[in-house]
Amino acid sequence: MATKIEDDDDAPALSAHALAALQEFITEQRERVENGEEGEVALVSEDWRLSQFWYDRHTAETLVEEIRFLSASSTGSPLPSVACIACPTLYAYLKKNEPDIPAQILEFDKRFEQYGDDFIFYDYNQPEELPSALKHSYKIIVVDPPYLSKECLEKVAKTIFFLANPLDSVLLLLTGEVQKERALELLNVQPCVFRPRHSNKLGNEFLLYTNYDPCGRLGGWETTLK
């Protein structure tokens, strides 16, 4: 027969540290709900050694909406495939919010093999070491070079030229403001007013560039290059 507990003096109690941690967790969860973040897509943890920084939800969903518009505006059938180069946040949100739009993720991090046939191993140091079937096969390309160096952008540009349909393709480039002039020279892209943001804030100013005039979407192009 169980012994009745007359009082709870011996009941287990959380330490002050554990209570503080629990309260912090509850507060964070409440803030996520209040900010509408409960619908965020789950992602693997960032690996800063690979220069990984995931977009915040607003940025990812804004990009998905632009891709939806571009896809719907594309002539012909089926829907054009989207190449997501080194931007797994976008790929994950695209598959969740617009599952009918075909997309592939080109990534160095093999944790993304979880996406099955959509995963294509990509090393920017080998910019054209990709399946031959992908050559000139994409009408929509989104790329986020892992590093803010001239060498990285030049190599990624080679990948873009390899993948892009030379007659009909659009490019969205996400990279630092420090690459503005170089991006224009290599890829003929201009920055949009819309500013991408990351879940973990970066010290460098980050921009979204396009090789087409978004006509008011994404805030439109900036009027001048600084």
C-alpha positions in Angstrom: 0.0 0.0 0.0 1.3 3.4 -0.9 2.3 5.7 1.9 0.4 9.0 2.0 2.5 12.0 1.7 1.6 14.4 4.4 3.6 17.3 3.0 5.9 18.1 0.1 9.0 19.0 2.0 10.8 16.1 0.4 9.3 16.6 -3.1 11.9 17.2 -5.8 12.4 20.9 -6.6 14.1 22.6 -9.6 17.2 24.5 -8.9 17.2 28.3 -9.4 19.3 27.8 -12.5 16.9 25.2 -13.9 13.9 27.4 -13.1 15.5 30.4 -14.9 16.2 28.2 -18.0 12.6 26.9 -18.0 11.2 30.5 -17.7 13.5 31.6 -20.6 12.2 28.7 -22.7 8.6 29.5 -22.0 9.2 33.2 -22.8 10.9 32.3 -26.1 8.0 30.0 -27.1 5.4 32.7 -26.2 7.3 35.3 -28.3 7.5 32.9 -31.3 3.8 32.5 -31.2 3.1 36.2 -30.8 5.5 36.9 -33.7 3.9 34.3 -35.9 7.0 32.2 -35.9 5.3 28.9 -35.0 5.1 28.0 -38.7 8.8 28.2 -39.3 10.4 25.4 -41.3 12.7 23.2 -39.3 16.3 23.2 -40.5 19.5 21.5 -39.5 21.8 23.6 -37.3 24.1 26.1 -38.9 27.7 25.1 -39.3 29.7 28.3 -39.2 32.8 26.5 -40.4 30.9 26.2 -43.7 29.9 29.8 -43.5 26.2 28.8 -43.0 23.7 31.5 -41.9 20.0 30.7 -42.4 17.5 33.3 -43.5 14.8 34.4 -41.2 11.2 33.4 -42.0 10.2 36.7 -43.5 13.2 36.7 -45.9 12.6 33.1 -46.9 8.9 33.6 -47.6 9.5 36.8 -49.5 11.9 35.0 -51.8 9.4 32.1 -52.2 6.7 34.6 -53.2 9.0 36.1 -55.8 9.8 32.6 -57.2 6.1 31.8 -57.3 5.5 35.0 -59.4 8.4 34.2 -61.7 7.3 30.6 -62.1 3.7 31.6 -62.8 4.9 34.2 -65.4 7.0 31.7 -67.2 5.8 30.5 -70.6 5.4 26.9 -71.5 4.9 23.8 -69.5 5.8 22.2 -67.1 6.8 24.7 -64.5 10.4 25.7 -64.6 12.9 24.2 -62.2 14.5 26.3 -59.6 18.2 25.9 -58.7 18.9 26.8 -55.1 22.6 27.1 -54.9 24.0 27.2 -51.3 20.7 28.5 -49.9 19.0 25.6 -48.1 16.7 27.9 -46.2 15.0 29.0 -49.4 14.8 25.4 -50.7 13.1 24.2 -47.5 10.5 27.0 -47.5 9.9 26.6 -51.2 9.1 22.9 -50.8 6.8 23.6 -47.9 4.9 26.6 -49.3 5.1 25.9 -53.1 5.5 22.1 -53.4 4.4 22.0 -57.0 7.4 24.1 -58.1 10.2 21.7 -58.9 13.5 22.7 -57.2 16.9 21.3 -56.5 19.4 22.2 -53.8 23.0 22.4 -54.8 25.0 22.1 -51.6 28.4 21.1 -50.2 27.0 20.0 -46.9 25.9 16.3 -47.3 23.5 16.6 -44.4 21.1 17.8 -47.1 21.1 14.4 -48.7 18.0 14.0 -46.6 16.2 15.7 -49.6 16.8 12.7 -51.8 17.0 13.2 -55.5 16.6 17.0 -55.1 20.1 17.1 -53.5 23.1 17.8 -55.8 26.5 17.8 -54.3 28.2 21.2 -55.1 31.7 22.5 -54.4 32.2 26.0 -55.6 35.9 25.3 -56.0 34.8 22.9 -58.8 32.2 25.2 -60.4 31.3 23.1 -63.4 31.7 19.6 -61.8 27.9 19.0 -62.1 25.8 16.4 -63.9 25.8 17.2 -67.6 22.0 17.0 -67.7 21.8 20.2 -65.7 23.7 22.3 -68.2 21.5 25.2 -69.4 18.5 23.6 -67.8 17.3 26.2 -65.3 15.1 29.3 -65.9 15.2 30.4 -62.2 18.5 30.4 -60.3 18.9 31.6 -56.7 22.4 31.7 -55.3 24.0 32.6 -52.0 27.8 32.3 -52.4 29.3 31.1 -49.1 32.1 33.6 -49.0 32.4 37.4 -49.7 35.5 37.0 -51.8 36.3 37.9 -55.4 37.5 34.3 -56.0 34.2 32.8 -54.6 31.9 35.0 -56.7 33.9 34.4 -59.9 33.7 30.6 -59.4 30.0 30.8 -58.6 29.4 32.9 -61.7 30.8 30.0 -63.7 28.3 27.7 -62.1 25.5 30.1 -62.9 26.5 30.3 -66.6 26.7 26.5 -66.7 23.2 26.0 -65.2 21.3 28.9 -66.8 19.1 28.6 -69.9 20.9 31.2 -72.1 17.7 32.2 -73.8 15.4 32.5 -70.9 16.6 32.7 -67.3 16.5 34.9 -64.2 19.0 35.2 -61.4 18.6 36.2 -57.8 21.9 36.7 -56.0 22.1 37.1 -52.2 25.5 38.4 -51.1 27.2 41.3 -49.3 27.1 44.9 -50.2 30.8 44.7 -50.6 30.2 42.6 -53.8 28.0 45.3 -55.4 30.4 46.4 -58.2 31.8 43.0 -58.7 28.4 41.4 -59.0 27.4 44.0 -61.6 30.5 43.3 -63.6 30.3 39.5 -63.5 26.6 38.9 -63.6 24.9 42.2 -64.6 22.8 42.3 -61.5 21.5 45.3 -59.5 20.5 45.5 -55.9 16.9 45.6 -54.8 15.5 47.8 -52.0 14.4 44.6 -50.1 17.0 43.7 -47.5 17.4 40.0 -46.7 17.8 39.1 -43.0 19.2 36.1 -41.2 18.1 34.3 -38.0 21.5 35.2 -36.6 22.4 38.7 -37.4 25.5 39.2 -39.6 27.9 42.1 -39.4 28.0 42.6 -43.1 25.3 44.4 -45.0 23.4 41.9 -47.1 21.7 42.6 -50.3 19.5 40.9 -52.9 20.5 41.4 -56.5 18.6 40.5 -59.6 19.4 40.5 -63.3 15.8 41.6 -64.1 13.7 44.6 -63.1 11.3 43.4 -60.4 8.9 46.2 -61.3 8.0 47.2 -57.7 8.3 43.8 -56.2 11.1 43.4 -53.6 10.9 47.2 -53.3 12.2 47.5 -56.9 15.7 48.2 -57.9 17.7 50.8 -56.0 17.9 53.8 -58.3 21.7 54.3 -58.1 24.7 52.2 -57.3 26.8 53.6 -54.4 
